Amino acid sequence: HWIMTIFCLLIVWFEEVTDIFTSPLMTGNLILFIFTGSLIFSMMYSRSVWCRYICPWGAYMGVFAQASITALRSNRNICLTQCKTYDCYAGSKEVPGCPMFCHPYSLDSNLNCTLCANCIKNCQHQSILLNVRTLPFELWNKSRPLISISWLCVCLAMILLLKISYHSHVLPLLTTVFGQSTFPASVLYTLSFLLVILFSYVILKGNDALLRPGLKLAPNYFVRHLGYALLPLALAGYMVLFLKVFVLKAGWLLPSLRFYIYSIPLPSEVAPLISEHLINQIGNLIISVEIFVSLYAAKQIISKADKEQIVPIWKKIIPLLQIIILGIFFLLLI
């Protein structure tokens, strides 16, 4: 998944330096790139190789899907005792198999599941169901945690802080000190972006170097696991950010349609759907809840290491303190 992770970070960087949210041209170019890549790989390989291993949007959505309260899972007892054909994976005459090369029996993550429901249509034993869960258990119950995805989770959280602070505090300061003509905004953001993604990996490696000595754990244990604990907090930050944009800008939809269809002049101002104070309170509530979810995920990850050996208290506290500090920054800046 390293290729998908790198492409995902490139897209996040590209969206900011091109101001894609206000540029239909750049939005169209990005959609054309995704469509072309998907078309080429569909002609070269079977099933959805592009979506599974390369697509940056697939990585973006797949990573956040791991924090979902819904999950498509199979009843393993039924799979072991009744199934002989494995139609959910291989497919049948009527419905093709899983396009993401996933067998529901071994599925323990939403990362590669697109909810296409082909497995449900093909299963003759009603083994596969869409389950609702109170917490994203897969964040600490993964059988094969990936360093690339763990790092991407930390990167997405740190990049969000960069985006917010960059627009509200850092950019005016840097352009005042260095001069905007010498250091364009895109260059400043690119340098900051590279530092942030490097710092994100240093955090994971630093935690592993600090916490793993003296414990009988596999190499890079905390690098593979701890990054997932930040996913709920990162998801909350992006939810609040885009929710604010929607609330503040959605009122322009009808006036814009009237302008383009009937040439009715646009008003000078449009009231937001709800007050800015209320949306801030809702945002703080969402982030606060997800801080506790991230703390619980980190606690469960450390508890797995604590089952067969005694982990010192200070090693349990350090990851929790890091999440609390990051959560405070989210509450202050977003």
MOBELFEN-V557047 format. One record per residue. N is the residue number from 0. OMEGA is omega in degrees with one decimal (none if undefined). BURIAL is + if it has 16 or more other ideal C-beta (glycine too) atoms within 10 Angstrom, else -. D_CENTER is the distance of its C-alpha to the mean C-alpha in Angstrom with 2 decimals. Layout:
N,OMEGA,BURIAL,D_CENTER  N,OMEGA,BURIAL,D_CENTER
This chain:
0,-179.8,+,13.85  1,179.5,-,14.75  2,178.9,-,15.65  3,-179.8,+,12.39  4,-179.8,+,10.62  5,178.6,+,13.44  6,179.3,+,13.38  7,178.4,+,9.79  8,178.1,+,10.98  9,179.2,-,14.19  10,178.3,+,12.94  11,177.5,+,11.29  12,-177.8,+,14.71  13,-179.3,-,16.66  14,-176.5,+,15.51  15,-174.6,+,16.78  16,178.6,-,19.98  17,-177.0,+,21.06  18,-169.2,-,20.33  19,-176.3,+,19.04  20,176.5,-,18.65  21,-177.4,-,22.44  22,177.2,-,23.48  23,-179.2,-,24.12  24,-178.9,-,25.35  25,175.4,+,22.25  26,177.7,-,20.14  27,178.4,-,22.67  28,179.6,-,22.61  29,178.1,+,18.88  30,178.6,-,19.36  31,178.2,-,22.46  32,179.9,-,20.75  33,-179.1,+,18.20  34,-179.5,-,21.19  35,178.1,-,23.48  36,179.3,+,21.29  37,-179.0,+,20.82  38,-178.1,-,24.57  39,-177.7,-,25.71  40,176.8,+,23.79  41,178.1,-,24.93  42,-176.2,-,28.47  43,-173.4,-,28.20  44,178.2,-,26.40  45,177.6,-,26.36  46,-172.3,+,23.62  47,179.0,+,20.08  48,179.8,+,19.90  49,-177.8,+,18.13  50,-174.6,+,15.25  51,-168.0,+,15.15  52,-170.6,+,15.57  53,-169.5,+,15.24  54,179.7,+,13.56  55,176.7,+,10.97  56,176.8,+,9.90  57,177.0,+,9.86  58,-178.0,+,7.52  59,-178.0,+,5.04  60,-179.7,-,6.01  61,179.2,+,6.77  62,-178.2,+,4.04  63,177.9,+,3.49  64,179.5,+,7.14  65,177.7,+,8.02  66,-178.1,+,8.42  67,176.4,-,10.57  68,176.2,-,14.27  69,-179.3,-,15.44  70,176.4,+,15.82  71,-176.6,+,18.27  72,179.8,+,20.54  73,172.6,+,24.15  74,-172.5,+,27.20  75,178.0,-,28.00  76,177.7,-,31.61  77,-179.5,-,32.19  78,-177.1,+,30.59  79,-171.0,-,32.88  80,-172.8,-,36.04  81,-173.3,-,36.15  82,177.1,+,34.12  83,-171.3,-,36.04  84,-178.4,-,34.58  85,-179.9,-,30.76  86,-179.0,+,30.50  87,179.8,+,26.89  88,-174.3,+,26.02  89,-178.0,-,29.05  90,178.9,+,29.59  91,179.3,-,32.84  92,-176.2,-,35.30  93,-173.1,-,33.77  94,178.3,-,29.99  95,179.1,-,28.20  96,-177.2,+,26.24  97,-178.5,+,22.53  98,-177.1,+,21.24  99,177.0,+,18.38  100,-179.6,-,21.05  101,172.0,+,20.01  102,-176.4,-,22.77  103,-179.3,+,22.02  104,-177.2,+,24.27  105,-176.9,-,22.08  106,178.0,+,18.67  107,-178.3,-,16.93  108,175.3,+,13.24  109,-173.0,+,11.40  110,-174.0,+,9.64  111,-179.6,+,12.68  112,-179.5,+,14.06  113,-178.7,+,14.34  114,177.8,-,16.77  115,176.3,-,19.57  116,175.8,-,21.99  117,-179.3,+,24.27  118,178.4,+,24.58  119,-179.7,+,25.73  120,-176.0,-,28.28  121,-174.9,+,29.57  122,-179.1,+,29.88  123,-173.9,-,33.52  124,179.7,-,33.19  125,-179.3,-,30.57  126,-170.8,+,28.55  127,-177.8,+,25.07  128,172.7,-,23.81  129,-174.9,-,20.81  130,173.7,-,20.52  131,-177.6,-,19.45  132,-178.5,-,18.53  133,-179.7,-,18.75  134,178.5,-,16.13  135,-173.3,+,13.23  136,-175.1,-,15.81  137,179.7,+,14.03  138,179.5,+,12.25  139,179.8,+,15.83  140,-178.0,-,17.68  141,175.4,+,16.36  142,-178.5,-,19.35  143,177.4,-,17.75  144,-175.6,+,14.95  145,178.5,+,14.00  146,-177.2,+,14.44  147,-178.0,+,12.38  148,176.2,+,9.13  149,178.0,+,10.28  150,179.5,+,10.96  151,177.9,+,7.76  152,179.0,+,6.24  153,179.9,+,9.45  154,-178.2,+,9.49  155,177.8,+,6.71  156,-177.7,+,8.71  157,179.1,+,11.90  158,177.5,+,11.50  159,175.7,+,11.13  160,178.2,+,14.33  161,-179.2,+,15.85  162,-176.9,+,15.46  163,-178.1,+,17.09  164,-179.8,+,19.74  165,-178.0,+,20.43  166,-172.3,-,21.50  167,-174.2,-,23.31  168,-168.0,-,24.87  169,-175.6,-,24.44  170,177.7,+,25.42  171,-179.7,-,28.71  172,-177.2,-,29.68  173,179.6,+,29.12  174,176.0,+,30.86  175,-176.3,-,33.70  176,-172.4,-,34.18  177,-176.1,-,33.85  178,-173.2,-,34.63  179,179.8,-,32.33  180,179.6,-,34.62  181,-179.1,-,34.21  182,178.2,-,30.47  183,-177.7,-,28.76  184,-179.1,+,25.60  185,178.7,-,23.63  186,178.4,-,25.12  187,-179.8,+,24.37  188,-179.5,+,20.70  189,178.1,-,20.52  190,178.6,-,22.30  191,-179.5,+,20.17  192,179.5,+,16.96  193,178.4,-,18.51  194,-178.1,-,19.62  195,-178.6,+,16.29  196,174.4,+,14.58  197,179.3,-,17.88  198,179.3,-,18.02  199,178.6,+,14.64  200,177.1,+,16.21  201,178.2,-,19.46  202,-179.4,+,18.09  203,179.6,+,17.02  204,178.7,-,20.35  205,176.7,-,22.25  206,-179.7,+,21.15  207,179.6,+,22.15  208,-177.9,-,25.41  209,-171.2,-,26.18  210,-172.3,+,25.38  211,179.9,+,26.26  212,-178.8,-,29.94  213,179.8,-,32.35  214,-179.9,+,30.01  215,-178.4,-,30.37  216,178.8,+,26.82  217,176.3,-,25.57  218,179.6,-,24.87  219,-179.1,-,21.42  220,-177.4,+,20.83  221,173.8,+,18.95  222,-178.4,+,17.10  223,-170.2,+,15.77  224,-167.9,+,15.15  225,179.8,+,14.66  226,-179.5,+,11.34  227,-178.5,+,9.83  228,-179.6,+,11.77  229,-175.0,+,9.83  230,178.1,+,6.60  231,180.0,+,8.70  232,177.2,+,9.99  233,178.4,+,7.13  234,178.9,+,6.30  235,-180.0,+,10.09  236,179.8,+,10.55  237,177.1,+,8.93  238,-178.4,+,10.73  239,-179.7,+,13.84  240,-178.0,+,13.86  241,175.4,-,13.84  242,177.9,-,16.07  243,178.8,+,18.50  244,-179.5,-,18.71  245,-177.1,-,19.41  246,-176.4,+,21.99  247,-173.4,+,23.72  248,-174.4,-,23.86  249,179.9,-,24.21  250,179.2,-,27.91  251,-174.0,-,28.57  252,-178.0,-,27.86  253,175.8,-,31.32  254,179.8,-,33.32  255,177.4,-,31.70  256,178.3,-,32.57  257,-179.5,-,36.08  258,-176.2,-,36.44  259,-178.1,-,35.57  260,-174.2,-,37.51  261,179.9,-,40.47  262,175.2,-,40.46  263,-175.8,-,40.39  264,178.3,-,39.72  265,175.5,-,36.44  266,179.5,-,36.83  267,178.5,-,36.45  268,175.7,-,33.94  269,-178.0,+,31.91  270,175.8,-,31.16  271,-178.2,-,27.56  272,173.8,-,26.87  273,-176.2,-,26.99  274,179.7,-,28.04  275,178.5,-,25.84  276,-179.1,-,26.93  277,179.7,-,25.79  278,175.6,+,22.31  279,178.8,-,22.05  280,176.9,-,23.21  281,178.8,-,20.74  282,178.3,+,17.88  283,178.7,-,19.39  284,179.9,-,19.71  285,-178.6,+,16.08  286,-179.6,+,15.04  287,178.8,-,18.01  288,-176.9,-,17.17  289,172.8,+,13.67  290,179.7,+,15.45  291,177.1,-,17.70  292,177.9,+,15.08  293,177.5,+,13.59  294,179.9,+,17.26  295,178.4,+,18.13  296,178.1,+,15.52  297,178.9,+,16.90  298,-179.7,+,20.35  299,178.0,+,19.97  300,178.9,+,18.80  301,179.7,+,21.88  302,177.0,-,24.03  303,176.9,-,23.55  304,-174.9,+,25.03  305,-174.7,-,27.66  306,-175.1,-,29.09  307,-179.8,-,31.41  308,-178.3,-,32.10  309,177.4,-,32.40  310,179.4,+,29.63  311,-177.5,-,31.09  312,-175.8,-,30.05  313,176.9,-,29.04  314,176.7,+,26.51  315,-174.0,+,24.93  316,-173.7,-,24.95  317,178.6,-,23.44  318,179.7,+,19.74  319,178.1,+,20.22  320,179.0,-,21.81  321,179.2,+,19.03  322,179.4,+,16.52  323,179.6,-,19.28  324,178.8,-,19.93  325,178.4,+,16.38  326,177.8,+,16.36  327,176.9,-,19.73  328,177.4,+,18.59  329,-178.8,+,15.93  330,-177.5,-,18.83  331,-170.6,-,21.19  332,-173.7,-,19.36  333,none,+,17.15
